[in-house]
């Protein structure tokens, strides 16, 4: 599987709790933090839920 880099680009302040929990599950705990994940359907689904808060790039 390929890897993807996920970077939080927008603040989690004033967001619904579900979106905050999704960011936590992705490992994004603060703004401008970058994490690498495998390109799996589960991770892509989580990214889709918070796509307005993150940027994604292939590695």
Secondary structure, DSSP 8 states (H G I E B T S, - for coil): --EEEEEE-S--TT--HHHHHHHHHHT--STT-EEEEE--HHHHHHHHHTTTTEEEEE-
